[in-house]
Amino acid sequence: MDGASSRVALVTGGSRGIGRACALALAADGFDVAVNYRRDAESAQDTVREVESLGRRAIACQASVELADEDEAMVDAVIAELGGIDALVHSAGIASRGNTVADTDPAEVGRLMGVHALAAHHLSRLALPSMRSRPRGDVVFVSSVAARMLAANGAPYNMAKAALEALAMTLAKEERRNNIHVNVVAPGLVVTEMGRRLVRAMGVDDIASLDAGAPFGRVCRPEDVAGVVRFLCSDAAGYLTGQVIAVDGGG
């Protein structure tokens, strides 16, 4: 990637799954990476070591992303230790419990909105001043095809991802003049721990058993999503902003 040698990415949920794959893909393209995690410090350190093995700097940053004060401390630490923020990839996420609206605990709605949408707002607000001082900025939110499908028994998740995408479209218009690109990647089912739990709830013990019926003969991998994220943060995507890219094998 041209000119990426000094760029810095903050990846939320970077210790596992899609976030980890994004951290490694961006490191391969020359980014230094701040790996956010909530509880799994060991996995975050594993990701840090893998980034460093690619010749890039990396730090692990603990924060519950729905909490604005923890986000502020994290962003301050990233800027102090790595010198700034050029790219924000918000990949951290949690699933809803699969209840109808009538049976959903109100606290669940607040929790999912916090982790997906409010966290994205907090982090963008905090990272933008640094991005505006850099030659280019990139914000990529990891959403879901759920925001289009709006399936039953998933209102908290559907609402949170729809709000996340609304933020992205608004932010893209606001920050275009500052050469900051804002885009969304929307996967379908992905082979992650969340994906495994989802299919188990549907009565499927092994997610790999779904490969034969999936597009291209396999369920989407985290690396498939990360490949789109790295493209969006590259010079090749220099004229893209305000886009939602579905990574679902064509539906």
LUMROKE-13746 format. One record per residue: residue in one letter; x, y, z of N, C-alpha, C in turn. Coordinates in nm, 4 decimals, decimal comma. Example, Ala and Ser with C-alpha at 12.3 -4.5 7.8 and 13.67 -1.06 7.14 Angstrom:
REM residues 2
 rest      n_u      n_v      n_w     ca_u     ca_v     ca_w      c_u      c_v      c_w
    a   1,3190  -0,5690   0,7800   1,2300  -0,4500   0,7800   1,3200  -0,3300   0,7800
    s   1,2850  -0,2250   0,7080   1,3670  -0,1060   0,7140   1,2900   0,0030   0,7870
***
This chain:
REM residues 251
 rest      n_u      n_v      n_w     ca_u     ca_v     ca_w      c_u      c_v      c_w
    m   0,0849  -0,1199   0,0000   0,0000   0,0000   0,0000   0,0872   0,1232   0,0000
    d   0,0682   0,2116  -0,0962   0,1517   0,3300  -0,1081   0,1365   0,4196   0,0127
    g   0,2481   0,4592   0,0714   0,2448   0,5582   0,1782   0,1900   0,5092   0,3086
    a   0,1788   0,3771   0,3277   0,1165   0,3275   0,4501   0,2154   0,3031   0,5617
    s   0,3462   0,3253   0,5376   0,4472   0,2840   0,6339   0,4301   0,3511   0,7683
    s   0,3739   0,4701   0,7719   0,3591   0,5398   0,8995   0,2137   0,5484   0,9448
    r   0,1237   0,4758   0,8809  -0,0169   0,4845   0,9183  -0,0454   0,3959   1,0386
    v  -0,1439   0,4380   1,1184  -0,1798   0,3691   1,2418  -0,3282   0,3358   1,2376
    a  -0,3625   0,2122   1,2715  -0,5019   0,1684   1,2761  -0,5389   0,1278   1,4177
    l  -0,6561   0,1703   1,4611  -0,7164   0,1223   1,5851  -0,8277   0,0260   1,5461
    v  -0,8154  -0,0997   1,5906  -0,9128  -0,2026   1,5558  -0,9809  -0,2493   1,6838
    t  -1,1103  -0,2245   1,6937  -1,1823  -0,2726   1,8115  -1,2180  -0,4201   1,7933
    g  -1,2272  -0,4913   1,9059  -1,2506  -0,6345   1,8969  -1,1388  -0,7053   1,8248
    g  -1,0172  -0,6527   1,8383  -0,9054  -0,7010   1,7584  -0,8378  -0,8260   1,8093
    s  -0,8852  -0,8803   1,9193  -0,8182  -0,9982   1,9741  -0,8627  -1,1274   1,9077
    r  -0,9809  -1,1274   1,8450  -1,0347  -1,2518   1,7894  -1,1172  -1,2227   1,6647
    g  -1,1486  -1,3282   1,5918  -1,2459  -1,3201   1,4839  -1,2136  -1,2196   1,3759
    i  -1,3159  -1,1466   1,3339  -1,3005  -1,0502   1,2254  -1,2005  -0,9412   1,2631
    g  -1,2072  -0,8932   1,3864  -1,1157  -0,7871   1,4278  -0,9711  -0,8299   1,4187
    r  -0,9407  -0,9507   1,4648  -0,8039  -1,0017   1,4568  -0,7589  -1,0114   1,3114
    a  -0,8452  -1,0648   1,2253  -0,8105  -1,0763   1,0837  -0,7849  -0,9387   1,0223
    c  -0,8640  -0,8388   1,0620  -0,8431  -0,7027   1,0112  -0,7100  -0,6466   1,0588
    a  -0,6775  -0,6687   1,1864  -0,5504  -0,6197   1,2399  -0,4330  -0,6771   1,1622
    l  -0,4372  -0,8066   1,1329  -0,3267  -0,8699   1,0618  -0,3209  -0,8265   0,9157
    a  -0,4375  -0,8102   0,8532  -0,4393  -0,7660   0,7136  -0,3835  -0,6249   0,6999
    l  -0,4211  -0,5371   0,7904  -0,3704  -0,3998   0,7843  -0,2213  -0,3955   0,8155
    a  -0,1769  -0,4774   0,9099  -0,0336  -0,4838   0,9381   0,0445  -0,5300   0,8155
    a  -0,0109  -0,6267   0,7429   0,0546  -0,6742   0,6214   0,0666  -0,5639   0,5174
    d  -0,0235  -0,4651   0,5247  -0,0192  -0,3515   0,4331   0,0605  -0,2345   0,4888
    g   0,1254  -0,2532   0,6028   0,2157  -0,1504   0,6539   0,1636  -0,0664   0,7669
    f   0,0464  -0,0983   0,8205  -0,0078  -0,0233   0,9328   0,0527  -0,0714   1,0646
    d   0,0790   0,0215   1,1555   0,0932  -0,0117   1,2960  -0,0473  -0,0254   1,3530
    v  -0,0654  -0,1123   1,4525  -0,2008  -0,1473   1,4937  -0,2173  -0,1418   1,6448
    a  -0,3241  -0,0760   1,6887  -0,3705  -0,0818   1,8270  -0,4836  -0,1829   1,8328
    v  -0,4647  -0,2858   1,9138  -0,5583  -0,3979   1,9224  -0,6449  -0,3793   2,0463
    n  -0,7691  -0,3414   2,0254  -0,8607  -0,3264   2,1382  -0,9186  -0,4611   2,1784
    y  -0,9353  -0,4784   2,3087  -1,0033  -0,5971   2,3602  -1,0803  -0,5571   2,4853
    r  -1,1775  -0,6393   2,5213  -1,2548  -0,6137   2,6421  -1,2040  -0,6954   2,7606
    r  -1,1932  -0,8291   2,7406  -1,1539  -0,9156   2,8525  -1,0399  -1,0103   2,8203
    d  -1,0260  -1,0512   2,6951  -0,9319  -1,1571   2,6600  -0,7934  -1,0985   2,6312
    a  -0,7212  -1,0662   2,7377  -0,5894  -1,0043   2,7225  -0,4913  -1,0979   2,6532
    e  -0,5017  -1,2274   2,6809  -0,4081  -1,3223   2,6211  -0,4225  -1,3265   2,4694
    s  -0,5468  -1,3308   2,4211  -0,5677  -1,3313   2,2763  -0,5226  -1,2001   2,2138
    a  -0,5457  -1,0887   2,2827  -0,4993  -0,9593   2,2317  -0,3480  -0,9575   2,2186
    q  -0,2778  -1,0106   2,3178  -0,1325  -1,0150   2,3107  -0,0855  -1,1071   2,1991
    d  -0,1586  -1,2142   2,1738  -0,1258  -1,3011   2,0608  -0,1347  -1,2246   1,9296
    t  -0,2410  -1,1432   1,9156  -0,2552  -1,0622   1,7946  -0,1421  -0,9611   1,7843
    v  -0,1079  -0,8988   1,8969   0,0037  -0,8036   1,8982   0,1316  -0,8707   1,8496
    r   0,1602  -0,9893   1,8996   0,2820  -1,0595   1,8581   0,2802  -1,0921   1,7089
    e   0,1631  -1,1281   1,6565   0,1554  -1,1581   1,5134   0,1759  -1,0327   1,4294
    v   0,1210  -0,9203   1,4745   0,1450  -0,7942   1,4034   0,2937  -0,7612   1,4059
    e   0,3555  -0,7756   1,5206   0,4983  -0,7461   1,5319   0,5822  -0,8393   1,4454
    s   0,5364  -0,9634   1,4292   0,6101  -1,0570   1,3433   0,6082  -1,0133   1,1973
    l   0,5135  -0,9266   1,1638   0,5054  -0,8708   1,0285   0,5877  -0,7432   1,0148
    g   0,6586  -0,7074   1,1212   0,7468  -0,5913   1,1165   0,6823  -0,4600   1,1533
    r   0,5625  -0,4650   1,2113   0,4921  -0,3429   1,2479   0,4848  -0,3299   1,3993
    r   0,4634  -0,2076   1,4453   0,4424  -0,1846   1,5877   0,2984  -0,2198   1,6235
    a   0,2780  -0,2625   1,7488   0,1429  -0,2971   1,7936   0,1345  -0,2807   1,9441
    i   0,0160  -0,2426   1,9908  -0,0122  -0,2366   2,1332  -0,1510  -0,2952   2,1572
    a  -0,1715  -0,3502   2,2762  -0,3026  -0,3984   2,3175  -0,3668  -0,2945   2,4067
    c  -0,4946  -0,2665   2,3830  -0,5653  -0,1612   2,4551  -0,6954  -0,2156   2,5116
    q  -0,7047  -0,2241   2,6431  -0,8274  -0,2721   2,7059  -0,9277  -0,1587   2,7169
    a  -1,0504  -0,1819   2,6728  -1,1588  -0,0855   2,6889  -1,2904  -0,1527   2,6561
    s  -1,3923  -0,1248   2,7340  -1,5290  -0,1608   2,6984  -1,5804  -0,0492   2,6092
    v  -1,5949  -0,0765   2,4809  -1,6112   0,0307   2,3831  -1,7390   0,1109   2,4000
    e  -1,8383   0,0555   2,4710  -1,9620   0,1305   2,4908  -1,9477   0,2400   2,5953
    l  -1,8346   0,2440   2,6652  -1,8114   0,3414   2,7718  -1,7226   0,4543   2,7207
    a  -1,7774   0,5744   2,7156  -1,7068   0,6864   2,6543  -1,5770   0,7193   2,7254
    d  -1,5740   0,7088   2,8580  -1,4516   0,7428   2,9293  -1,3404   0,6427   2,9004
    e  -1,3755   0,5154   2,8869  -1,2740   0,4157   2,8521  -1,2254   0,4345   2,7083
    d  -1,3142   0,4723   2,6190  -1,2742   0,5019   2,4819  -1,1771   0,6203   2,4785
    e  -1,2061   0,7216   2,5570  -1,1187   0,8396   2,5589  -0,9787   0,8025   2,6067
    a  -0,9713   0,7226   2,7137  -0,8406   0,6806   2,7635  -0,7673   0,5963   2,6598
    m  -0,8403   0,5105   2,5898  -0,7782   0,4260   2,4877  -0,7248   0,5088   2,3720
    v  -0,8060   0,5990   2,3199  -0,7619   0,6814   2,2069  -0,6415   0,7656   2,2468
    d  -0,6430   0,8220   2,3658  -0,5277   0,8994   2,4138  -0,4021   0,8131   2,4179
    a  -0,4168   0,6875   2,4629  -0,3017   0,5973   2,4710  -0,2486   0,5623   2,3322
    v  -0,3380   0,5396   2,2378  -0,2951   0,5073   2,1018  -0,2173   0,6230   2,0413
    i  -0,2696   0,7423   2,0576  -0,2014   0,8595   2,0016  -0,0666   0,8804   2,0687
    a  -0,0609   0,8637   2,2003   0,0643   0,8825   2,2728   0,1689   0,7785   2,2342
    e   0,1276   0,6532   2,2171   0,2234   0,5451   2,1949   0,2561   0,5208   2,0485
    l   0,1588   0,5438   1,9602   0,1799   0,5152   1,8184   0,1834   0,6403   1,7316
    g   0,1509   0,7544   1,7885   0,1716   0,8803   1,7177   0,0507   0,9396   1,6487
    g  -0,0618   0,8733   1,6506  -0,1814   0,9258   1,5858  -0,2723   0,8117   1,5455
    i  -0,3822   0,8474   1,4797  -0,4751   0,7466   1,4269  -0,5122   0,7856   1,2849
    d  -0,4861   0,6945   1,1925  -0,5221   0,7152   1,0526  -0,6448   0,6346   1,0123
    a  -0,6663   0,5222   1,0790  -0,7792   0,4350   1,0442  -0,8441   0,3814   1,1710
    l  -0,9753   0,3840   1,1727  -1,0543   0,3245   1,2806  -1,1387   0,2140   1,2203
    v  -1,1210   0,0922   1,2704  -1,2027  -0,0209   1,2282  -1,2810  -0,0669   1,3504
    h  -1,4121  -0,0449   1,3477  -1,4949  -0,0837   1,4621  -1,5565  -0,2193   1,4322
    s  -1,4936  -0,3225   1,4882  -1,5352  -0,4604   1,4641  -1,5974  -0,5246   1,5870
    a  -1,5777  -0,4656   1,7040  -1,6318  -0,5244   1,8266  -1,7829  -0,5368   1,8164
    g  -1,8345  -0,6498   1,8618  -1,9789  -0,6685   1,8548  -2,0250  -0,7818   1,9438
    i  -2,1515  -0,7798   1,9756  -2,2143  -0,8862   2,0523  -2,3468  -0,9211   1,9863
    a  -2,3949  -1,0414   2,0144  -2,5192  -1,0891   1,9533  -2,6375  -1,0664   2,0461
    s  -2,7558  -1,0596   1,9868  -2,8774  -1,0566   2,0676  -2,9175  -1,1988   2,1033
    r  -3,0156  -1,2130   2,1907  -3,0492  -1,3440   2,2461  -3,1579  -1,4182   2,1693
    g  -3,2066  -1,3585   2,0618  -3,2995  -1,4302   1,9756  -3,4429  -1,4327   2,0230
    n  -3,4822  -1,3313   2,1005  -3,6197  -1,3252   2,1495  -3,7057  -1,2334   2,0628
    t  -3,8366  -1,2499   2,0742  -3,9271  -1,1550   2,0109  -3,9179  -1,0212   2,0837
    v  -3,9685  -0,9178   2,0201  -3,9713  -0,7865   2,0852  -4,0467  -0,7948   2,2175
    a  -4,1576  -0,8670   2,2174  -4,2393  -0,8759   2,3381  -4,1653  -0,9413   2,4544
    d  -4,0683  -1,0261   2,4236  -3,9973  -1,1006   2,5274  -3,8558  -1,0512   2,5523
    t  -3,8182  -0,9371   2,4951  -3,6814  -0,8872   2,5081  -3,6658  -0,8008   2,6324
    d  -3,5605  -0,8271   2,7084  -3,5244  -0,7456   2,8230  -3,4782  -0,6083   2,7722
    p  -3,5333  -0,4987   2,8233  -3,4899  -0,3667   2,7783  -3,3397  -0,3445   2,7920
    a  -3,2784  -0,4061   2,8909  -3,1340  -0,3886   2,9096  -3,0554  -0,4435   2,7911
    e  -3,1088  -0,5483   2,7265  -3,0408  -0,6038   2,6105  -3,0359  -0,5038   2,4960
    v  -3,1442  -0,4319   2,4761  -3,1473  -0,3311   2,3694  -3,0400  -0,2259   2,3945
    g  -3,0331  -0,1773   2,5176  -2,9325  -0,0764   2,5500  -2,7913  -0,1279   2,5343
    r  -2,7702  -0,2552   2,5734  -2,6356  -0,3128   2,5647  -2,5900  -0,3227   2,4199
    l  -2,6775  -0,3718   2,3319  -2,6373  -0,3865   2,1919  -2,6218  -0,2516   2,1214
    m  -2,7120  -0,1592   2,1493  -2,6947  -0,0260   2,0918  -2,5635   0,0360   2,1379
    g  -2,5283   0,0114   2,2640  -2,4050   0,0674   2,3172  -2,2815   0,0139   2,2485
    v  -2,2724  -0,1181   2,2372  -2,1518  -0,1796   2,1818  -2,1373  -0,1515   2,0332
    h  -2,2486  -0,1554   1,9593  -2,2398  -0,1392   1,8143  -2,2441   0,0073   1,7714
    a  -2,3447   0,0795   1,8124  -2,3683   0,2135   1,7564  -2,3100   0,3259   1,8414
    l  -2,3387   0,3256   1,9721  -2,2871   0,4343   2,0555  -2,1353   0,4299   2,0623
    a  -2,0786   0,3100   2,0696  -1,9328   0,2978   2,0696  -1,8736   0,3563   1,9425
    a  -1,9355   0,3288   1,8285  -1,8858   0,3827   1,7023  -1,8885   0,5347   1,7030
    h  -1,9922   0,5912   1,7630  -2,0006   0,7376   1,7723  -1,8914   0,7913   1,8639
    h  -1,8767   0,7307   1,9822  -1,7720   0,7743   2,0749  -1,6346   0,7699   2,0081
    l  -1,6026   0,6568   1,9483  -1,4697   0,6362   1,8917  -1,4421   0,7291   1,7740
    s  -1,5427   0,7481   1,6903  -1,5253   0,8398   1,5778  -1,5000   0,9812   1,6280
    r  -1,5817   1,0249   1,7217  -1,5645   1,1596   1,7777  -1,4240   1,1802   1,8333
    l  -1,3726   1,0783   1,9004  -1,2418   1,0905   1,9642  -1,1266   1,0789   1,8654
    a  -1,1430   0,9976   1,7614  -1,0343   0,9753   1,6656  -1,0279   1,0815   1,5571
    l  -1,1380   1,1487   1,5295  -1,1418   1,2432   1,4172  -1,0389   1,3556   1,4260
    p  -1,0160   1,4166   1,5423  -0,9152   1,5236   1,5442  -0,7781   1,4763   1,4956
    s  -0,7375   1,3563   1,5333  -0,6098   1,3041   1,4842  -0,6166   1,2763   1,3349
    m  -0,7258   1,2137   1,2895  -0,7393   1,1830   1,1471  -0,7349   1,3093   1,0612
    r  -0,7967   1,4152   1,1095  -0,8005   1,5391   1,0317  -0,6621   1,5998   1,0136
    s  -0,5698   1,5648   1,1013  -0,4340   1,6177   1,0917  -0,3445   1,5309   1,0040
    r  -0,3957   1,4184   0,9568  -0,3174   1,3256   0,8760  -0,3511   1,3449   0,7282
    p  -0,2673   1,2955   0,6375  -0,2975   1,3115   0,4944  -0,4301   1,2492   0,4530
    r  -0,4665   1,1392   0,5205  -0,5905   1,0698   0,4863  -0,6409   0,9957   0,6095
    g  -0,7740   0,9847   0,6219  -0,8324   0,9061   0,7292  -0,9302   0,8045   0,6742
    d  -0,9446   0,6938   0,7460  -1,0403   0,5903   0,7071  -1,1155   0,5417   0,8293
    v  -1,2469   0,5351   0,8172  -1,3325   0,4759   0,9194  -1,4086   0,3625   0,8527
    v  -1,3969   0,2433   0,9090  -1,4696   0,1282   0,8564  -1,5466   0,0645   0,9707
    f  -1,6776   0,0562   0,9554  -1,7625  -0,0086   1,0547  -1,8001  -0,1478   1,0028
    v  -1,7884  -0,2476   1,0900  -1,8321  -0,3816   1,0546  -1,9777  -0,3960   1,0975
    s  -2,0666  -0,4015   1,0009  -2,2092  -0,4161   1,0253  -2,2482  -0,5604   0,9982
    s  -2,3612  -0,5826   0,9358  -2,4118  -0,7167   0,9085  -2,5221  -0,7085   0,8053
    v  -2,5401  -0,8162   0,7306  -2,6551  -0,8222   0,6406  -2,7856  -0,8191   0,7196
    a  -2,7762  -0,8395   0,8511  -2,8963  -0,8316   0,9360  -2,9634  -0,6959   0,9263
    a  -2,8852  -0,5912   0,8996  -2,9428  -0,4579   0,8878  -3,0307  -0,4443   0,7642
    r  -3,0149  -0,5342   0,6659  -3,1015  -0,5374   0,5486  -3,2132  -0,6402   0,5649
    m  -3,1795  -0,7550   0,6200  -3,2763  -0,8647   0,6297  -3,3817  -0,8368   0,7365
    l  -3,3406  -0,7787   0,8479  -3,4332  -0,7434   0,9574  -3,5210  -0,8623   0,9955
    a  -3,4539  -0,9744   1,0213  -3,5255  -1,0975   1,0532  -3,5939  -1,0891   1,1888
    a  -3,6955  -1,1701   1,2069  -3,7642  -1,1781   1,3352  -3,6704  -1,2293   1,4434
    n  -3,7045  -1,1974   1,5659  -3,6317  -1,2455   1,6842  -3,4887  -1,1912   1,6935
    g  -3,4684  -1,0736   1,6394  -3,3349  -1,0143   1,6470  -3,3385  -0,8635   1,6498
    a  -3,4437  -0,8056   1,7051  -3,4596  -0,6602   1,6998  -3,3419  -0,5838   1,7597
    p  -3,2891  -0,6214   1,8771  -3,1777  -0,5419   1,9323  -3,0570  -0,5365   1,8382
    y  -3,0228  -0,6504   1,7790  -2,9091  -0,6553   1,6872  -2,9403  -0,5794   1,5585
    n  -3,0586  -0,6016   1,5031  -3,0978  -0,5323   1,3804  -3,0960  -0,3810   1,4002
    m  -3,1534  -0,3370   1,5117  -3,1573  -0,1935   1,5408  -3,0175  -0,1352   1,5558
    a  -2,9307  -0,2079   1,6272  -2,7960  -0,1579   1,6527  -2,7161  -0,1455   1,5233
    k  -2,7263  -0,2467   1,4365  -2,6519  -0,2403   1,3107  -2,7097  -0,1341   1,2171
    a  -2,8416  -0,1167   1,2165  -2,9016  -0,0118   1,1337  -2,8559   0,1258   1,1815
    a  -2,8491   0,1449   1,3126  -2,8010   0,2723   1,3662  -2,6546   0,2940   1,3313
    l  -2,5752   0,1879   1,3374  -2,4341   0,1969   1,3001  -2,4195   0,2448   1,1561
    e  -2,5001   0,1896   1,0666  -2,4917   0,2299   0,9266  -2,5402   0,3730   0,9059
    a  -2,6410   0,4141   0,9820  -2,6869   0,5526   0,9726  -2,5763   0,6493   1,0137
    l  -2,5036   0,6140   1,1189  -2,3900   0,6961   1,1609  -2,2861   0,7048   1,0505
    a  -2,2558   0,5920   0,9875  -2,1543   0,5920   0,8830  -2,1916   0,6831   0,7671
    m  -2,3170   0,6769   0,7242  -2,3587   0,7595   0,6107  -2,3533   0,9086   0,6454
    t  -2,3904   0,9404   0,7687  -2,3826   1,0795   0,8137  -2,2382   1,1262   0,8212
    l  -2,1539   1,0441   0,8823  -2,0139   1,0799   0,9011  -1,9413   1,0934   0,7680
    a  -1,9769   1,0103   0,6715  -1,9134   1,0194   0,5403  -1,9362   1,1568   0,4777
    k  -2,0566   1,2091   0,4924  -2,0866   1,3413   0,4368  -2,0142   1,4515   0,5128
    e  -2,0058   1,4375   0,6445  -1,9425   1,5413   0,7260  -1,7920   1,5499   0,7035
    e  -1,7268   1,4346   0,6852  -1,5807   1,4320   0,6867  -1,5154   1,4211   0,5497
    r  -1,5937   1,4178   0,4446  -1,5355   1,4083   0,3108  -1,4414   1,5252   0,2832
    r  -1,4781   1,6430   0,3303  -1,3945   1,7609   0,3058  -1,2594   1,7505   0,3765
    n  -1,2503   1,6616   0,4743  -1,1241   1,6426   0,5477  -1,0450   1,5225   0,4970
    n  -1,0840   1,4706   0,3799  -1,0196   1,3536   0,3189  -1,0271   1,2320   0,4102
    i  -1,1405   1,2189   0,4796  -1,1675   1,1023   0,5623  -1,2767   1,0203   0,4943
    h  -1,2471   0,8946   0,4699  -1,3385   0,8034   0,4020  -1,4104   0,7200   0,5071
    v  -1,5403   0,7072   0,4932  -1,6199   0,6313   0,5905  -1,7028   0,5284   0,5146
    n  -1,6809   0,4015   0,5449  -1,7499   0,2941   0,4738  -1,7907   0,1833   0,5705
    v  -1,8771   0,0958   0,5228  -1,9321  -0,0134   0,6026  -1,9087  -0,1447   0,5309
    v  -1,8680  -0,2453   0,6062  -1,8591  -0,3816   0,5559  -1,9669  -0,4626   0,6272
    a  -2,0503  -0,5311   0,5501  -2,1654  -0,6021   0,6070  -2,1581  -0,7504   0,5731
    p  -2,0977  -0,8314   0,6607  -2,0899  -0,9750   0,6337  -2,2223  -1,0454   0,6604
    g  -2,2330  -1,1647   0,6039  -2,3365  -1,2582   0,6455  -2,2803  -1,3466   0,7557
    l  -2,3137  -1,4732   0,7529  -2,2594  -1,5677   0,8503  -2,1097  -1,5817   0,8298
    v  -2,0342  -1,5723   0,9394  -1,8882  -1,5827   0,9344  -1,8429  -1,6876   1,0358
    v  -1,7359  -1,7574   1,0022  -1,6821  -1,8590   1,0929  -1,6063  -1,7896   1,2060
    t  -1,6799  -1,7474   1,3068  -1,6259  -1,6882   1,4278  -1,6956  -1,7552   1,5458
    e  -1,6540  -1,7200   1,6659  -1,7216  -1,7763   1,7821  -1,8687  -1,7343   1,7845
    m  -1,8977  -1,6094   1,7479  -2,0368  -1,5649   1,7415  -2,1138  -1,6444   1,6365
    g  -2,0501  -1,6671   1,5208  -2,1155  -1,7459   1,4166  -2,1437  -1,8878   1,4606
    r  -2,0485  -1,9471   1,5319  -2,0695  -2,0833   1,5812  -2,1855  -2,0889   1,6798
    r  -2,1929  -1,9887   1,7688  -2,3043  -1,9867   1,8652  -2,4369  -1,9698   1,7935
    l  -2,4383  -1,8870   1,6889  -2,5613  -1,8636   1,6148  -2,6129  -1,9917   1,5515
    v  -2,5246  -2,0658   1,4859  -2,5733  -2,1868   1,4182  -2,6083  -2,2964   1,5191
    r  -2,5402  -2,2990   1,6336  -2,5790  -2,3960   1,7360  -2,7201  -2,3692   1,7859
    a  -2,7537  -2,2387   1,7973  -2,8897  -2,2029   1,8392  -2,9927  -2,2453   1,7357
    m  -2,9481  -2,2643   1,6118  -3,0367  -2,3086   1,5040  -3,0349  -2,4603   1,4892
    g  -2,9619  -2,5296   1,5781  -2,9592  -2,6748   1,5747  -2,8474  -2,7356   1,4924
    v  -2,7484  -2,6540   1,4539  -2,6350  -2,7027   1,3747  -2,5132  -2,7101   1,4656
    d  -2,4642  -2,8287   1,4906  -2,3527  -2,8457   1,5848  -2,2199  -2,7969   1,5295
    d  -2,1957  -2,8159   1,4007  -2,0664  -2,7839   1,3402  -2,0879  -2,6896   1,2233
    i  -2,0376  -2,5678   1,2350  -2,0577  -2,4681   1,1287  -1,9968  -2,5151   0,9967
    a  -1,8918  -2,5987   1,0042  -1,8288  -2,6476   0,8812  -1,9237  -2,7339   0,7992
    s  -2,0254  -2,7882   0,8632  -2,1217  -2,8707   0,7891  -2,2049  -2,7875   0,6923
    l  -2,1998  -2,6564   0,7066  -2,2740  -2,5677   0,6171  -2,1939  -2,5298   0,4934
    d  -2,0662  -2,5683   0,4881  -1,9812  -2,5275   0,3764  -2,0375  -2,5704   0,2411
    a  -2,0838  -2,6929   0,2325  -2,1259  -2,7457   0,1026  -2,2396  -2,6651   0,0410
    g  -2,3269  -2,6107   0,1237  -2,4392  -2,5344   0,0719  -2,4159  -2,3848   0,0667
    a  -2,2956  -2,3399   0,1036  -2,2646  -2,1967   0,1077  -2,2089  -2,1494  -0,0261
    p  -2,2176  -2,0199  -0,0571  -2,1555  -1,9678  -0,1787  -2,0069  -2,0023  -0,1846
    f  -1,9594  -2,0397  -0,3018  -1,8192  -2,0745  -0,3246  -1,7745  -2,1945  -0,2414
    g  -1,8687  -2,2704  -0,1901  -1,8363  -2,3949  -0,1225  -1,7837  -2,3816   0,0184
    r  -1,8032  -2,2650   0,0808  -1,7583  -2,2493   0,2182  -1,8285  -2,1304   0,2821
    v  -1,8473  -2,1395   0,4117  -1,8976  -2,0257   0,4876  -1,7890  -1,9185   0,4914
    c  -1,8287  -1,7936   0,4917  -1,7355  -1,6804   0,4939  -1,6378  -1,6904   0,6107
    r  -1,5116  -1,6625   0,5853  -1,4077  -1,6603   0,6874  -1,3768  -1,5161   0,7285
    p  -1,3220  -1,4967   0,8485  -1,2828  -1,3608   0,8892  -1,1901  -1,2936   0,7896
    e  -1,1031  -1,3720   0,7270  -1,0093  -1,3154   0,6301  -1,0793  -1,2590   0,5068
    d  -1,1965  -1,3152   0,4726  -1,2735  -1,2612   0,3606  -1,3201  -1,1196   0,3911
    v  -1,3647  -1,0994   0,5127  -1,4094  -0,9658   0,5555  -1,2903  -0,8715   0,5640
    a  -1,1802  -0,9204   0,6219  -1,0612  -0,8376   0,6375  -1,0058  -0,7925   0,5029
    g  -1,0204  -0,8764   0,4008  -0,9724  -0,8376   0,2691  -1,0436  -0,7150   0,2153
    v  -1,1724  -0,7042   0,2438  -1,2477  -0,5872   0,1997  -1,2081  -0,4649   0,2834
    v  -1,1870  -0,4854   0,4127  -1,1450  -0,3745   0,4990  -1,0106  -0,3194   0,4529
    r  -0,9163  -0,4066   0,4231  -0,7837  -0,3583   0,3808  -0,7942  -0,2840   0,2474
    f  -0,8828  -0,3290   0,1588  -0,9047  -0,2559   0,0342  -0,9589  -0,1162   0,0622
    l  -1,0573  -0,1063   0,1510  -1,1180   0,0237   0,1796  -1,0184   0,1207   0,2418
    c  -0,9173   0,0684   0,3094  -0,8157   0,1540   0,3714  -0,6945   0,1748   0,2809
    s  -0,7052   0,1353   0,1562  -0,5927   0,1461   0,0634  -0,6130   0,2592  -0,0357
    d  -0,5056   0,2947  -0,1039  -0,5137   0,3982  -0,2063  -0,6067   0,3586  -0,3198
    a  -0,6232   0,2288  -0,3407  -0,7115   0,1824  -0,4483  -0,8557   0,2236  -0,4256
    a  -0,8924   0,2497  -0,3001  -1,0287   0,2918  -0,2665  -1,0349   0,4421  -0,2397
    g  -0,9476   0,5158  -0,3035  -0,9372   0,6588  -0,2759  -1,0574   0,7416  -0,3160
    y  -1,1488   0,6850  -0,3956  -1,2680   0,7605  -0,4371  -1,3955   0,6974  -0,3832
    l  -1,3815   0,6148  -0,2797  -1,4969   0,5499  -0,2184  -1,5240   0,6088  -0,0801
    t  -1,6469   0,6449  -0,0563  -1,6928   0,6793   0,0784  -1,8445   0,6656   0,0813
    g  -1,8967   0,6443   0,2003  -2,0423   0,6306   0,2163  -2,1004   0,5066   0,1532
    q  -2,0213   0,3970   0,1491  -2,0661   0,2746   0,0848  -2,0872   0,1632   0,1878
    v  -2,1853   0,0772   0,1610  -2,2066  -0,0444   0,2385  -2,1759  -0,1618   0,1451
    i  -2,0741  -0,2390   0,1791  -2,0331  -0,3504   0,0957  -2,0690  -0,4800   0,1663
    a  -2,1597  -0,5559   0,1061  -2,2008  -0,6846   0,1616  -2,0961  -0,7896   0,1292
    v  -2,0563  -0,8634   0,2306  -1,9601  -0,9731   0,2118  -2,0356  -1,1010   0,2478
    d  -2,1175  -1,1459   0,1545  -2,2070  -1,2590   0,1827  -2,2114  -1,3582   0,0683
    g  -2,1134  -1,3522  -0,0214  -2,1099  -1,4453  -0,1325  -2,2221  -1,4264  -0,2321
    g  -2,2824  -1,3098  -0,2307  -2,3898  -1,2829  -0,3251  -2,5283  -1,3118  -0,2702
    g  -2,5354  -1,3391  -0,1378  -2,6653  -1,3573  -0,0743  -2,7166  -1,4996  -0,0847
***
